[in-house]
Amino acid sequence: MLNIHNLSVSFSGEYLFKEISFKLISGDRVGLIGKNGAGKSTLLKLLSKETEMDSGSIAYEKDLKIGFLKQDIDFDKGRTVLEEAYQAFSEIKSLEQKQNEINTQLSERTDYESDSYLELINDLSDVNDRYELVGGYNYQGHTEKILQGLGFKRDDFQKSTDTFSGGWRMRIELAKLLLQSNDLLLLDEPTNHLDIESIIWLENFLKSFIGAVVIVSHDKMFLNNVTNRTIDISLGRIYDFNKPYSKYLILREEIKSQQISAQKNQEKHIQHTEKLIQKFKAKASKASMAQSLMKKIDKIDRIEVDQDDNSVMKLNFNISINPGKVVTEIENLSKSYEDNKVLSNVNLLIERKSKIAFVGQNGQGKSTLAKIMVGELAPSTGNSKLGHNVQIGYFAQNQAEYLDGTKTVLQTMIDSANETNRSKVRDVLGSFLFKGDDVEKYVRVLSGGERNRLALAKLLLQPFNVLVMDEPTNHLDIKSKSVLKQALIKFDGTLILVSHDRDFLQNLTNKVYEFKSQNIKEYLGDIDFYLNQRKIEDFREIEKKDKVVSIKKNKNVDNSLDRELKKRISNIESKISRLENEISIIDKDLHDDYEKTISRDNFFKNYEKKKSDLDFLMKKWEKLSLS
């Protein structure tokens, strides 16, 4: 598929990675890991041809189609959800434009017998043939089906993308990638801003994807569920193993332990030999033996132990002043976005030193309530009042919108500082791993993780006794997550966290508010207590339970159908189940032995036919079920 050979990239004279080499083949689902700033996003940009390398080469398979999901999605303003999704079909949209141009010319001309008029008709015929060949007559229905599968309602199709949250905009981008029929997917933090339902959908899609996938993610569960290979970028080198994340960590430690043991044994051997050399040197009769031993030492290939980058940021949150007993009081609060009501008659009292988690699916109002509490949004009805001496520190979900890309790291901090702490700016930046020339970097060139670190550093420059943090672990590497968690555990103020990361929330909060159906429900315990009360193992089970309920509802609808229709639907469902099972077996074969599987007679033809048949049956089933 593609071959990377001796690839090197440097910034400001320092190598991100130097002379790295690896191959990607169909069926590879690679977890690309490493510290923030190690070069993960840069490597994806190199593979997608968005940036250039210093040296080395990347050889691509002919006609290789690459889909790239970036950290920060930048949609053109003014497009609807449907219009944005249609951007996946660049050739089709170009052909439509040609059709319109030719038809306009034909309608305006009257020289029906001229050669140029006949030529236009021939051009239109060629364009129409190509349009049909690339699926021009089917793409609209296919797009709507995918969008609905990702949770969009028909009423959403004509809404502007500007009105949707980061998670929903990520779904649109995922829909575009799915519609493009790519051979290679490059996914940079795909689970950021996604609720569990969307993550589960993405996992299932990637598991059945027959091309290659390279994923940058700090979500351990996601990596373990999806990947079959791990590439770790550390100190300019890569470590490449055919193992998912957790198994890779174990293997890496075993290899490192073996290297240390072998290095010690080698060092003992060298020391023993050197003693012999010194001993033989003292005797003229043994001089030749000493020379021989010295040559042997020179030829020894010294064992090196793989080095880890163990540098971590230093983080400590101190409260400014003690607030009153009541931090915030919310009364009869409702919030709507046009016709979409997300919160209804919410009442909430938060007391000093509370540690609270906001959980629930995307679009249920978690971030909305957080923004209302910090004064970024006004409620539609009701009140949100802060208590005595309350000073709020706010960490927003999408830091790109709150940091000025035209400023340097240093300037960003200086502009946020006051007279009392301006002199400490460089020290604060150093504790967040911005050292030397790093402070002169423009914010726009920082990775997502580096931007998050900068936002945290900026946060420390303002006084606060209440911390409101919306998905603070997005983009942060695993070590940085741990440092942040420990700092929040020690924080002596009031903490409100919006998060879907169970590992992060564990032992961090003492109260959970679940957002669902415009309301919130209180659970007086930590995240494990909440999950136990819901009789579930993790956040994913919440989504699965919701799906079961919806299926039951559909069965009630089925009961109203006449017997003949139910029989036809049942027959189609059996065929769908059989095809899904057959495709699942083929996908497993592809994963276990790709070369052997594709060598079967007419493999790709038969495989695509099964998928096409399944797609046809799904449409038929949908039509009958809705009739």
C-alpha positions as CSV (number, residue, x, y, z in Angstrom):
1,M,0.0,0.0,0.0
2,L,2.8,2.4,1.0
3,N,6.4,2.2,2.1
4,I,8.1,4.8,4.3
5,H,11.9,4.8,4.0
6,N,14.5,6.8,6.1
7,L,12.0,9.6,6.7
8,S,13.3,12.6,8.7
9,V,11.5,15.8,9.8
10,S,13.0,18.6,11.9
11,F,11.8,21.9,13.4
12,S,14.1,24.6,14.4
13,G,17.1,22.3,14.0
14,E,15.7,19.5,16.2
15,Y,14.5,16.3,14.7
16,L,10.9,15.1,15.5
17,F,12.0,11.8,14.0
18,K,15.1,10.7,12.1
19,E,15.4,8.1,9.4
20,I,12.3,6.1,10.4
21,S,11.1,3.3,8.1
22,F,7.9,1.1,8.1
23,K,5.3,-0.3,5.7
24,L,1.5,-0.2,5.6
25,I,-0.6,-2.9,4.0
26,S,-4.3,-3.6,3.8
27,G,-5.7,-4.8,7.0
28,D,-3.3,-2.8,9.2
29,R,-5.0,-0.9,12.0
30,V,-2.1,1.0,13.5
31,G,-2.3,2.8,16.8
32,L,0.2,5.7,16.5
33,I,1.2,6.7,20.0
34,G,3.7,9.0,21.7
35,K,3.9,12.1,23.9
36,N,2.3,15.4,22.9
37,G,4.6,17.1,20.4
38,A,6.4,13.8,19.5
39,G,5.3,14.2,15.8
40,K,2.2,12.0,15.5
41,S,0.0,14.6,13.8
42,T,3.0,15.6,11.6
43,L,3.5,12.1,10.5
44,L,-0.2,11.9,9.4
45,K,0.2,15.1,7.5
46,L,3.3,13.7,5.7
47,L,1.4,10.5,4.8
48,S,-1.5,12.6,3.5
49,K,0.9,14.8,1.5
50,E,-0.1,17.9,3.4
51,T,3.4,18.7,4.4
52,E,6.9,17.9,3.1
53,M,9.7,15.8,4.6
54,D,13.3,16.9,5.1
55,S,14.6,13.7,3.7
56,G,13.6,10.1,2.9
57,S,10.9,8.9,0.7
58,I,7.3,7.6,0.8
59,A,6.3,5.2,-2.0
60,Y,2.5,5.0,-2.7
61,E,0.5,2.3,-4.4
62,K,-0.9,3.5,-7.7
63,D,-4.4,5.2,-7.4
64,L,-4.2,5.0,-3.5
65,K,-7.2,6.9,-2.0
66,I,-6.4,8.5,1.3
67,G,-9.0,9.9,3.8
68,F,-7.6,12.2,6.5
69,L,-9.6,13.1,9.7
70,K,-7.9,16.1,11.3
71,Q,-8.0,17.2,14.9
72,D,-9.6,20.5,14.2
73,I,-12.4,20.4,11.7
74,D,-12.8,23.5,9.6
75,F,-16.1,23.6,7.7
76,D,-17.0,26.4,5.2
77,K,-19.6,28.5,6.9
78,G,-23.0,28.6,5.3
79,R,-23.2,24.9,4.3
80,T,-25.9,22.6,5.6
81,V,-25.2,19.2,7.0
82,L,-26.2,17.6,3.7
83,E,-24.2,20.0,1.6
84,E,-21.1,19.4,3.7
85,A,-21.5,15.6,3.4
86,Y,-21.8,16.0,-0.4
87,Q,-18.2,17.3,-0.4
88,A,-17.2,13.7,-0.2
89,F,-18.2,13.4,-3.9
90,S,-15.9,15.9,-5.5
91,E,-16.0,14.2,-9.0
92,I,-19.7,13.9,-8.9
93,K,-20.2,17.5,-7.9
94,S,-17.8,18.6,-10.7
95,L,-19.8,16.5,-13.2
96,E,-23.1,18.0,-12.0
97,Q,-21.6,21.5,-12.7
98,K,-20.6,20.4,-16.2
99,Q,-24.1,19.0,-16.8
100,N,-25.6,22.3,-15.7
101,E,-23.2,24.3,-17.9
102,I,-23.9,22.2,-21.0
103,N,-27.6,22.2,-20.5
104,T,-27.6,26.0,-20.1
105,Q,-25.8,26.4,-23.4
106,L,-28.1,24.0,-25.2
107,S,-31.2,25.8,-23.9
108,E,-29.8,29.2,-25.1
109,R,-28.7,28.1,-28.6
110,T,-30.9,27.7,-31.7
111,D,-28.3,26.4,-34.2
112,Y,-29.5,22.8,-33.8
113,E,-27.8,21.6,-37.0
114,S,-24.4,23.0,-36.4
115,D,-21.3,20.9,-35.6
116,S,-20.7,22.7,-32.4
117,Y,-24.2,22.0,-31.2
118,L,-23.9,18.3,-31.9
119,E,-20.5,18.4,-30.2
120,L,-22.2,19.7,-27.0
121,I,-24.8,16.9,-27.2
122,N,-21.9,14.4,-27.4
123,D,-20.1,16.1,-24.5
124,L,-23.3,15.9,-22.4
125,S,-23.7,12.2,-23.3
126,D,-20.1,11.5,-22.1
127,V,-20.6,13.4,-18.9
128,N,-23.8,11.6,-18.2
129,D,-22.2,8.2,-18.8
130,R,-19.4,9.1,-16.4
131,Y,-21.9,10.5,-13.9
132,E,-23.7,7.2,-13.9
133,L,-20.5,5.2,-13.6
134,V,-19.3,7.0,-10.5
135,G,-22.7,6.6,-8.8
136,G,-24.1,10.0,-9.5
137,Y,-27.7,8.8,-9.4
138,N,-27.3,7.0,-6.0
139,Y,-25.1,9.2,-3.9
140,Q,-27.8,11.4,-2.4
141,G,-29.7,8.4,-1.0
142,H,-26.5,6.8,0.2
143,T,-25.5,10.0,2.0
144,E,-28.8,10.3,3.8
145,K,-28.6,6.6,4.9
146,I,-25.1,7.1,6.4
147,L,-26.0,10.4,8.2
148,Q,-29.1,8.7,9.7
149,G,-26.9,5.8,10.8
150,L,-24.7,8.3,12.6
151,G,-27.6,9.7,14.5
152,F,-28.7,12.6,12.4
153,K,-32.5,13.1,11.9
154,R,-33.9,14.2,8.5
155,D,-34.8,17.6,10.2
156,D,-31.0,18.1,10.8
157,F,-30.1,17.7,7.1
158,Q,-30.9,21.3,6.2
159,K,-29.4,22.9,9.3
160,S,-26.1,24.8,9.1
161,T,-23.0,23.0,10.3
162,D,-22.3,26.1,12.4
163,T,-25.2,25.2,14.8
164,F,-23.7,21.8,15.7
165,S,-21.3,20.9,18.5
166,G,-17.8,19.5,17.9
167,G,-18.9,15.9,18.4
168,W,-21.7,16.2,15.8
169,R,-19.4,18.0,13.3
170,M,-16.9,15.1,13.8
171,R,-19.7,12.7,12.8
172,I,-20.2,14.7,9.5
173,E,-16.5,14.4,8.8
174,L,-16.7,10.6,9.6
175,A,-19.6,10.3,7.2
176,K,-17.6,11.9,4.4
177,L,-14.7,9.5,5.0
178,L,-17.1,6.5,4.8
179,L,-18.7,7.8,1.6
180,Q,-15.4,8.3,-0.1
181,S,-14.4,4.6,-0.3
182,N,-10.8,5.3,0.8
183,D,-8.0,2.7,0.8
184,L,-6.2,4.4,3.7
185,L,-7.7,6.2,6.6
186,L,-5.6,8.6,8.7
187,L,-7.5,9.5,11.9
188,D,-6.1,12.2,14.3
189,E,-7.8,11.9,17.7
190,P,-11.1,10.6,16.2
191,T,-12.8,10.1,19.6
192,N,-12.3,13.6,20.8
193,H,-15.8,15.2,21.4
194,L,-17.5,11.9,20.6
195,D,-20.0,10.3,22.9
196,I,-19.8,6.6,23.6
197,E,-22.5,5.8,21.0
198,S,-20.4,7.4,18.3
199,I,-17.2,5.7,19.5
200,I,-18.9,2.3,19.4
201,W,-20.1,3.0,15.9
202,L,-16.6,4.0,14.8
203,E,-15.0,1.0,16.4
204,N,-17.3,-1.3,14.5
205,F,-16.7,0.5,11.2
206,L,-12.9,0.3,11.6
207,K,-13.0,-3.4,12.6
208,S,-14.7,-4.2,9.3
209,F,-12.7,-1.8,7.1
210,I,-10.5,-3.8,4.7
211,G,-8.1,-1.0,3.9
212,A,-5.4,0.3,6.2
213,V,-6.0,2.7,9.2
214,V,-3.5,4.8,11.1
215,I,-5.0,6.2,14.3
216,V,-3.6,8.8,16.7
217,S,-5.4,8.4,20.0
218,H,-4.9,8.6,23.7
219,D,-8.0,6.5,24.4
220,K,-6.6,3.2,25.7
221,M,-9.9,1.3,25.4
222,F,-10.4,2.5,21.8
223,L,-6.9,1.5,20.8
224,N,-7.3,-1.9,22.4
225,N,-10.6,-2.6,20.7
226,V,-9.6,-1.4,17.2
227,T,-5.8,-1.7,16.5
228,N,-3.7,-4.8,15.7
229,R,-0.4,-2.9,15.5
230,T,1.3,-0.2,17.5
231,I,3.9,2.4,16.4
232,D,5.4,4.4,19.3
233,I,7.3,7.6,18.5
234,S,9.8,8.4,21.2
235,L,12.9,10.6,21.1
236,G,13.0,10.7,17.3
237,R,12.8,6.9,17.0
238,I,9.9,4.5,16.4
239,Y,9.0,1.2,18.0
240,D,6.9,-1.0,15.8
241,F,5.1,-4.1,17.1
242,N,2.2,-6.2,15.7
243,K,0.2,-5.8,19.0
244,P,-2.6,-3.6,20.2
245,Y,-1.7,-0.9,22.8
246,S,-1.9,-2.7,26.1
247,K,-0.1,-5.9,24.8
248,Y,2.5,-3.6,23.2
249,L,3.3,-2.0,26.6
250,I,3.8,-5.4,28.2
251,L,6.0,-6.6,25.3
252,R,8.0,-3.3,25.3
253,E,8.7,-3.7,29.0
254,E,9.8,-7.3,28.5
255,I,12.2,-6.3,25.7
256,K,13.6,-3.4,27.7
257,S,14.1,-5.8,30.7
258,Q,15.9,-8.2,28.4
259,Q,18.1,-5.4,27.0
260,I,19.1,-4.2,30.5
261,S,20.0,-7.8,31.5
262,A,22.0,-8.4,28.3
263,Q,23.7,-5.0,28.7
264,K,24.8,-5.9,32.2
265,N,26.1,-9.2,31.1
266,Q,28.0,-7.6,28.3
267,E,29.4,-5.0,30.6
268,K,30.7,-7.7,33.0
269,H,32.3,-9.5,30.1
270,I,34.0,-6.2,28.9
271,Q,35.2,-5.4,32.4
272,H,36.7,-8.9,32.8
273,T,38.4,-8.6,29.4
274,E,39.8,-5.2,30.2
275,K,41.3,-6.6,33.4
276,L,43.0,-9.3,31.4
277,I,44.4,-6.7,29.0
278,Q,45.9,-4.7,31.8
279,K,47.4,-7.9,33.3
280,F,48.8,-9.1,30.0
281,K,50.2,-5.6,29.1
282,A,52.5,-5.9,32.1
283,K,54.2,-9.0,30.6
284,A,56.1,-8.7,27.4
285,S,55.4,-12.4,26.6
286,K,51.6,-11.7,26.8
287,A,51.6,-8.4,24.7
288,S,50.3,-10.0,21.6
289,M,47.4,-11.5,23.6
290,A,46.6,-8.1,25.0
291,Q,46.5,-6.7,21.5
292,S,44.2,-9.5,20.4
293,L,41.8,-8.9,23.3
294,M,41.7,-5.1,22.6
295,K,40.7,-5.8,19.0
296,K,37.9,-8.0,20.2
297,I,36.6,-5.3,22.5
298,D,36.7,-2.8,19.7
299,K,34.6,-5.1,17.5
300,I,31.9,-5.7,20.1
301,D,28.5,-4.3,19.1
302,R,27.5,-2.5,22.3
303,I,24.0,-3.3,23.5
304,E,21.8,-0.2,23.9
305,V,18.7,0.0,26.0
306,D,15.7,1.7,24.4
307,Q,15.3,5.1,26.0
308,D,11.9,6.5,27.1
309,D,10.9,10.1,27.1
310,N,9.8,10.4,30.7
311,S,9.5,14.2,30.9
312,V,6.1,15.3,32.3
313,M,4.5,18.6,33.0
314,K,4.3,19.9,36.5
315,L,0.8,20.9,37.6
316,N,-0.6,22.3,40.8
317,F,-3.9,24.1,41.2
318,N,-4.1,26.5,44.2
319,I,-7.3,28.2,45.3
320,S,-7.3,32.0,45.3
321,I,-9.6,32.8,48.2
322,N,-12.2,30.8,50.2
323,P,-15.7,31.2,48.7
324,G,-19.0,31.1,50.6
325,K,-20.7,27.8,51.3
326,V,-22.9,27.9,48.2
327,V,-20.8,28.1,45.0
328,T,-23.7,28.3,42.5
329,E,-27.4,28.1,42.5
330,I,-29.5,27.2,39.5
331,E,-33.3,27.7,39.5
332,N,-35.9,26.6,36.9
333,L,-33.3,26.9,34.2
334,S,-34.2,26.1,30.6
335,K,-32.1,26.5,27.4
336,S,-33.1,26.2,23.8
337,Y,-31.3,26.6,20.5
338,E,-34.0,27.8,18.1
339,D,-36.5,24.8,18.2
340,N,-34.1,22.4,19.9
341,K,-34.6,22.4,23.7
342,V,-31.6,20.8,25.5
343,L,-32.4,21.7,29.2
344,S,-35.8,22.1,30.9
345,N,-36.5,23.4,34.4
346,V,-33.2,22.4,35.8
347,N,-32.6,23.1,39.6
348,L,-29.2,22.6,41.0
349,L,-27.3,23.7,44.2
350,I,-23.5,23.2,44.2
351,E,-21.7,23.6,47.5
352,R,-18.0,24.5,48.3
353,K,-15.4,21.8,47.7
354,S,-17.8,19.6,45.7
355,K,-16.2,17.3,43.2
356,I,-18.8,16.8,40.4
357,A,-18.9,14.9,37.1
358,F,-21.3,15.8,34.3
359,V,-22.0,12.6,32.2
360,G,-24.4,11.7,29.4
361,Q,-24.6,11.5,25.6
362,N,-23.6,14.4,23.3
363,G,-26.3,17.0,22.8
364,Q,-27.9,16.5,26.2
365,G,-26.8,19.8,27.6
366,K,-23.6,19.1,29.6
367,S,-21.4,21.7,27.9
368,T,-24.3,24.1,27.7
369,L,-24.9,24.1,31.4
370,A,-21.1,24.5,32.0
371,K,-21.1,27.6,29.7
372,I,-24.1,29.1,31.5
373,M,-22.4,28.6,34.9
374,V,-19.3,30.4,33.8
375,G,-21.3,33.2,32.1
376,E,-20.5,32.3,28.4
377,L,-24.1,31.6,27.6
378,A,-27.4,33.0,28.9
379,P,-30.3,30.7,29.8
380,S,-33.5,30.9,27.9
381,T,-35.5,31.0,31.1
382,G,-34.5,30.7,34.8
383,N,-31.5,31.9,36.7
384,S,-27.9,30.8,37.4
385,K,-26.3,32.7,40.3
386,L,-22.7,32.5,41.7
387,G,-22.1,32.6,45.5
388,H,-20.0,34.9,47.6
389,N,-16.3,35.3,46.6
390,V,-16.7,32.7,43.8
391,Q,-13.9,33.0,41.2
392,I,-14.3,30.5,38.3
393,G,-11.5,29.1,36.1
394,Y,-12.9,27.7,32.9
395,F,-11.3,25.1,30.6
396,A,-13.3,25.0,27.3
397,Q,-13.8,21.8,25.2
398,N,-12.4,23.2,22.0
399,Q,-9.2,25.2,22.8
400,A,-8.6,26.1,19.2
401,E,-11.5,28.6,19.5
402,Y,-10.1,30.2,22.6
403,L,-6.4,30.6,21.6
404,D,-5.2,33.1,19.1
405,G,-3.1,31.2,16.4
406,T,-1.3,34.4,15.3
407,K,0.4,34.8,18.8
408,T,3.4,33.0,20.0
409,V,3.2,30.7,23.1
410,L,5.1,33.4,25.2
411,Q,2.9,36.3,23.9
412,T,-0.3,34.3,24.7
413,M,0.9,33.9,28.3
414,I,2.1,37.5,28.7
415,D,-1.2,38.8,27.5
416,S,-3.0,36.7,30.1
417,A,-0.8,37.6,33.0
418,N,-1.1,40.5,35.4
419,E,1.5,42.6,37.1
420,T,2.0,40.2,40.0
421,N,2.6,37.0,37.9
422,R,4.0,38.4,34.6
423,S,7.6,37.7,35.8
424,K,6.7,34.1,36.4
425,V,5.5,33.4,32.9
426,R,8.6,31.6,31.7
427,D,8.8,29.5,34.8
428,V,5.1,28.4,34.3
429,L,5.8,27.6,30.7
430,G,8.8,25.5,31.7
431,S,6.8,23.5,34.1
432,F,4.4,22.7,31.1
433,L,7.3,21.5,29.0
434,F,7.6,24.7,26.9
435,K,11.4,25.3,27.1
436,G,13.9,27.3,25.1
437,D,12.8,28.1,21.5
438,D,9.4,26.4,22.2
439,V,8.0,29.6,23.6
440,E,8.5,31.4,20.3
441,K,6.3,28.9,18.4
442,Y,3.1,30.3,17.0
443,V,0.0,28.8,18.6
444,R,-1.3,27.7,15.1
445,V,1.6,25.2,14.7
446,L,1.1,23.5,18.1
447,S,-0.3,20.0,18.3
448,G,-3.7,19.5,20.0
449,G,-1.9,18.2,23.1
450,E,0.5,21.2,23.2
451,R,-2.5,23.6,22.9
452,N,-4.2,21.9,25.8
453,R,-1.0,22.2,27.9
454,L,-0.8,25.9,26.9
455,A,-4.5,26.4,27.9
456,L,-3.8,24.8,31.3
457,A,-0.7,27.0,31.8
458,K,-2.8,30.1,30.9
459,L,-5.4,28.9,33.4
460,L,-2.9,29.1,36.2
461,L,-2.3,32.8,35.6
462,Q,-5.8,33.7,36.8
463,P,-7.3,33.5,40.3
464,F,-9.9,30.8,40.9
465,N,-11.5,28.7,43.6
466,V,-13.9,26.8,41.3
467,L,-12.7,24.8,38.3
468,V,-15.1,24.0,35.4
469,M,-13.4,21.7,32.9
470,D,-15.1,20.5,29.7
471,E,-13.4,17.4,28.3
472,P,-9.9,18.4,29.6
473,T,-8.3,15.1,28.6
474,N,-8.9,15.7,24.8
475,H,-5.6,15.6,23.0
476,L,-3.6,15.0,26.2
477,D,-1.1,12.0,26.1
478,I,-1.5,9.3,28.7
479,K,1.2,10.6,31.0
480,S,-0.2,14.1,30.9
481,K,-3.7,12.7,31.7
482,S,-2.2,11.1,34.8
483,V,-0.5,14.4,35.9
484,L,-3.7,16.4,35.4
485,K,-5.7,13.8,37.4
486,Q,-3.3,13.9,40.4
487,A,-3.4,17.7,40.4
488,L,-7.2,17.7,40.4
489,I,-7.3,15.2,43.3
490,K,-5.1,17.6,45.3
491,F,-7.1,20.6,44.3
492,D,-8.8,22.1,47.5
493,G,-11.5,24.0,45.6
494,T,-14.7,23.1,43.8
495,L,-14.4,20.9,40.7
496,I,-17.0,20.4,37.9
497,L,-15.9,18.0,35.1
498,V,-17.6,17.2,31.8
499,S,-16.1,14.0,30.6
500,H,-16.8,10.5,29.1
501,D,-13.5,9.1,30.2
502,R,-14.2,6.6,33.0
503,D,-10.5,6.0,33.8
504,F,-10.0,9.7,34.3
505,L,-13.1,10.2,36.5
506,Q,-12.4,7.2,38.7
507,N,-11.7,8.3,42.3
508,L,-11.8,11.9,41.2
509,T,-15.4,13.0,41.9
510,N,-17.9,12.4,44.8
511,K,-21.1,13.3,42.9
512,V,-22.4,12.5,39.4
513,Y,-25.1,14.3,37.4
514,E,-26.4,12.4,34.4
515,F,-27.9,14.5,31.6
516,K,-30.8,12.9,29.7
517,S,-34.0,14.0,28.1
518,Q,-33.5,17.7,29.0
519,N,-33.1,16.9,32.7
520,I,-30.4,15.9,35.1
521,K,-30.3,13.2,37.8
522,E,-28.1,13.2,40.8
523,Y,-26.0,10.3,42.1
524,L,-24.4,10.8,45.5
525,G,-21.2,8.9,44.8
526,D,-18.2,8.5,42.5
527,I,-18.3,7.3,38.9
528,D,-18.2,3.6,40.0
529,F,-21.1,4.2,42.3
530,Y,-23.1,5.7,39.4
531,L,-22.3,2.8,37.1
532,N,-23.3,0.4,39.8
533,Q,-26.6,2.2,40.4
534,R,-27.3,2.0,36.6
535,K,-26.4,-1.8,36.8
536,I,-23.8,-1.4,34.1
537,E,-20.1,-2.0,33.7
538,D,-19.1,1.2,31.8
539,F,-20.4,4.1,29.8
540,R,-20.7,2.0,26.8
541,E,-23.5,-0.1,28.4
542,I,-25.6,3.0,28.8
543,E,-25.6,3.4,25.0
544,K,-26.3,-0.3,24.5
545,K,-29.3,-0.2,26.9
546,D,-30.7,2.8,25.0
547,K,-30.4,0.8,21.8
548,V,-32.3,-2.1,23.3
549,V,-35.2,0.2,24.3
550,S,-35.4,1.6,20.8
551,I,-35.5,-2.0,19.3
552,K,-38.4,-2.8,21.6
553,K,-40.3,0.2,20.3
554,N,-39.7,-0.9,16.8
555,K,-41.2,-4.3,17.7
556,N,-44.3,-2.5,18.9
557,V,-44.6,-0.9,15.5
558,D,-44.1,-4.2,13.9
559,N,-47.2,-5.6,15.7
560,S,-49.4,-3.2,13.8
561,L,-48.3,-4.6,10.4
562,D,-50.4,-7.1,8.7
563,R,-49.2,-10.7,8.6
564,E,-48.1,-10.7,5.0
565,L,-45.9,-7.7,5.4
566,K,-44.4,-9.1,8.6
567,K,-43.6,-12.3,6.8
568,R,-41.8,-10.4,4.0
569,I,-39.8,-8.4,6.5
570,S,-38.9,-11.5,8.5
571,N,-37.7,-13.1,5.2
572,I,-35.5,-10.1,4.4
573,E,-34.1,-10.0,8.0
574,S,-33.1,-13.7,7.7
575,K,-31.2,-12.9,4.4
576,I,-29.6,-9.8,6.0
577,S,-28.5,-11.9,9.0
578,R,-27.0,-14.6,6.7
579,L,-25.1,-12.0,4.6
580,E,-23.8,-10.2,7.6
581,N,-22.5,-13.5,9.0
582,E,-20.8,-14.4,5.7
583,I,-19.2,-10.9,5.4
584,S,-18.1,-11.2,9.1
585,I,-16.4,-14.5,8.4
586,I,-14.6,-13.0,5.3
587,D,-13.5,-10.0,7.4
588,K,-12.0,-12.4,10.0
589,D,-10.2,-14.3,7.2
590,L,-8.8,-11.1,5.9
591,H,-7.5,-10.2,9.3
592,D,-6.0,-13.6,10.0
593,D,-4.4,-14.2,6.6
594,Y,-4.9,-11.3,4.1
595,E,-2.8,-12.7,1.2
596,K,-4.3,-16.2,1.3
597,T,-7.8,-14.8,1.5
598,I,-7.5,-12.4,-1.5
599,S,-6.0,-15.2,-3.6
600,R,-9.4,-17.0,-3.8
601,D,-11.0,-17.1,-7.2
602,N,-12.9,-13.9,-8.0
603,F,-12.5,-12.8,-4.3
604,F,-13.1,-9.1,-4.7
605,K,-15.9,-9.6,-7.1
606,N,-17.8,-12.0,-4.7
607,Y,-17.0,-9.8,-1.7
608,E,-18.3,-6.7,-3.3
609,K,-21.4,-8.5,-4.5
610,K,-22.2,-9.7,-1.0
611,K,-21.9,-6.1,0.3
612,S,-24.0,-4.8,-2.6
613,D,-26.7,-7.4,-1.9
614,L,-26.6,-6.5,1.8
615,D,-27.0,-2.8,0.9
616,F,-30.0,-3.6,-1.4
617,L,-31.7,-5.7,1.3
618,M,-31.1,-3.0,3.9
619,K,-32.8,-0.4,1.7
620,K,-35.7,-2.9,1.0
621,W,-36.1,-3.7,4.7
622,E,-36.1,0.0,5.6
623,K,-38.7,0.8,3.0
624,L,-41.0,-2.1,4.1
625,S,-40.6,-1.3,7.8
626,L,-41.6,2.3,7.3
627,S,-44.6,1.5,5.1
